[in-house]
Amino acid sequence: MPPQLPPTLRIHHNPDPTAPKRRSLLATTALPTPGTTIATFTTPLLALPDGASMRTTCNYCLRTPTSTGPNPTSGTPTSPSGTQPPFSLKACTACKAAVYCDPACQRAHWKAGHKGECGVFGRVRAQAGRDWLPTPVRAVAQVLLLLHQGGGGAAAARVREAFGWGVKGKEGEGKGKEGGGDDGVVLEGNVEGFRKDGEVWRDMELQAKGAVVYAGLGEGEEVLKQAREVLCKIQTNAFNRLDADTGMTGIFLDAGLAMVNHSCVPNAFIGFDKRTAVLRTERPIQEGEEITISYIDNTLPKTARREALRLYHFECDCPRCKDDLDVYEVCQSSPDIRLNSFSLQPDLAKLRNPSIDRSKVSKAEIDAIYKKWQALTVPEGNDEEDHLRLAQARWEVCRPLVEAGMWAVEPLPTTIGQLAMSWQTSYKMVVYALPLLCFISTECDPIKLVAPFMPWRIKGVMGIVMLLAVTGEFTASGELATRCTHEGIVGTLAMADQVSMCEALLRLAIHHGSIGASEDWGVLKEAKAMLADLESLEGREQESKLLRAWARDPEDPEGAAFFESQVLGPIKALSSFAVETLEAMLDGKSLVKR
Ligand SMILES: C[S@@+](CC[C@H](N)C(=O)[O-])C[C@H]1O[C@@H](n2cnc3c(N)ncnc32)[C@H](O)[C@@H]1O
């Protein structure tokens, strides 16, 4: 039985067994509206929190009691969410390692594989002195136990099928043996590719061995071979379950979703919501077109993307790779630009014709900049001086990008985003983080992620809301000028209607969040709760009316004029102070009254 797919999708089998993409997912119908849900995957073969968070995340539904976490793209945080009812996690009384939010999750996990896995943690504790396992090791152990112990109902049967267990001619290692015939069932493993990758293979062998030992399956060569093959299949087909709410990672493996191939200019993206993955369109898709997602951060320079794709064993031939397009070029050709008319970067002409100077930095130099940036040593502790030195070194490495005005080209946005992230939680620097976040949301994110409903863009907008809540309090208490010595920032905030700014940003976040994420997304819920609070404030009826009109129709003359002058104006003004603030701080010039 091929994996269950919704009617919007079908698997295409390439008749050429040597083709790099043997199978791919095609749309059975036209999906012209970006943000459309293509399919929802609710019964994964594997869904695990990462090792480090297995004691802080429900091991079945993958909910966490808190929803704070950084945005890996732009470095903006969500606030501690007050919208999620608090709940506690209780450990399995037998292994005391896996934790659950309620008995229903515990029962469901028992059936889904914890029954076999529970004894593993006793061995881990005895042999390694800890009660968690690295995620890939735990995943392999879970699969091996389901395969070896027999029974296990429908879930185990699906795992056996996907891993080619008991499917005639599918149990060997390597692409060759998996190919041909009814290969709609068995996951790709790329075993030969991994085997040739010396260092990676050594690590994988260790992980496979760990899984076999902890699963209590002895040390025979046959079971080790199975474990290596299972690991290769997991590595090739499981998605990094990056939780847009908490920033935490994990593993999500679904046999149908695993058929989706990669492109650095994808037409779809996956969002995770607890134990569910949702595949949504990022751009319009035609009937019969291949659905692609990006397996990696597709906004990295070409060499870095190639390195990130190394574990998938193919040469990407998407337009971004073939023509070595930078993020500005990809943005310029994106059909999603028009969606930004309702965003913090509604100047579509600017997105179509960015004012950058490519003569200042070649593509080869960009690759070299990224490599140099990555090679800088990140200090281990929290010493402020060490971190300042790192930020200075990173800025210096990025200097040619700064001179070219290529703010959206990595590693420059990450450099700015990481500084913004550390300033947001700093008593001295919190106000100065605001121009940085405004800059990222207007000059970097819309180019890197053209569709405004992409969750990381929404988080960027919400990051500004959270800081405006802080600066609003400083303004009301008269504290602002003692917290910030930059006259431009203080003046802009003093003149601004910070409540209307927040309301407009919340309306943006809610509109786009409802398209690009699930209604259950903590960030979206929080935005809705905050908007309800603002709407209940007395004396702002006129402002709210204008912002509602703008949100209904961004071209409504009065609403648009209000948004332009009261929201976009101050955001642009704050954004214009970002680079000088940043350079002054990195030069060691004090911007802060102590
Ligand atoms: C998650 S699987 C995707 C489904 C896979 N094509 C199959 O037939 O099972 C990932 C593997 O598909 C192949 N693949 C994915 N995207 C590709 C691309 N753009 N070009 C060539 N091969 C690709 C690589 O072998 C990769 O390791």
The ligand as a MOL file (V3000), in Angstrom:
LIG
                    3D

  0  0  0     0  0            999 V3000
M  V30 BEGIN CTAB
M  V30 COUNTS 27 29 0 0 0
M  V30 BEGIN ATOM
M  V30 1 C 12.6350 13.2460 1.4370 0
M  V30 2 S 13.2150 12.3380 0.0860 0 CHG=1
M  V30 3 C 12.2100 12.8940 -1.2050 0
M  V30 4 C 11.5660 11.7520 -1.9870 0
M  V30 5 C 12.5000 10.9900 -2.8690 0
M  V30 6 N 12.6130 11.6560 -4.1470 0
M  V30 7 C 12.0650 9.5460 -3.0640 0
M  V30 8 O 11.8810 9.1160 -4.1910 0
M  V30 9 O 11.9300 8.8730 -2.0600 0 CHG=-1
M  V30 10 C 14.7660 13.1240 -0.1200 0
M  V30 11 C 15.6090 12.5610 -1.2120 0
M  V30 12 O 15.0310 12.8270 -2.4870 0
M  V30 13 C 16.0170 13.2040 -3.4280 0
M  V30 14 N 15.8010 14.6060 -3.8060 0
M  V30 15 C 15.0830 15.5310 -3.1340 0
M  V30 16 N 15.0790 16.7090 -3.7880 0
M  V30 17 C 15.8230 16.5380 -4.8830 0
M  V30 18 C 16.2240 17.4130 -5.9370 0
M  V30 19 N 15.8390 18.6830 -5.9940 0
M  V30 20 N 17.0040 16.8910 -6.9110 0
M  V30 21 C 17.4200 15.6110 -6.8690 0
M  V30 22 N 17.0910 14.7440 -5.8740 0
M  V30 23 C 16.3000 15.1960 -4.8950 0
M  V30 24 C 17.3540 13.0300 -2.7270 0
M  V30 25 O 17.8130 11.7280 -2.9530 0
M  V30 26 C 16.9750 13.2030 -1.2760 0
M  V30 27 O 17.8890 12.5800 -0.4000 0
M  V30 END ATOM
M  V30 BEGIN BOND
M  V30 1 1 1 2
M  V30 2 1 2 3
M  V30 3 1 2 10
M  V30 4 1 3 4
M  V30 5 1 4 5
M  V30 6 1 5 6
M  V30 7 1 5 7
M  V30 8 2 7 8
M  V30 9 1 7 9
M  V30 10 1 10 11
M  V30 11 1 11 12
M  V30 12 1 11 26
M  V30 13 1 12 13
M  V30 14 1 13 14
M  V30 15 1 13 24
M  V30 16 1 14 15
M  V30 17 1 14 23
M  V30 18 2 15 16
M  V30 19 1 16 17
M  V30 20 1 17 18
M  V30 21 2 17 23
M  V30 22 1 18 19
M  V30 23 2 18 20
M  V30 24 1 20 21
M  V30 25 2 21 22
M  V30 26 1 22 23
M  V30 27 1 24 25
M  V30 28 1 24 26
M  V30 29 1 26 27
M  V30 END BOND
M  V30 END CTAB
M  END
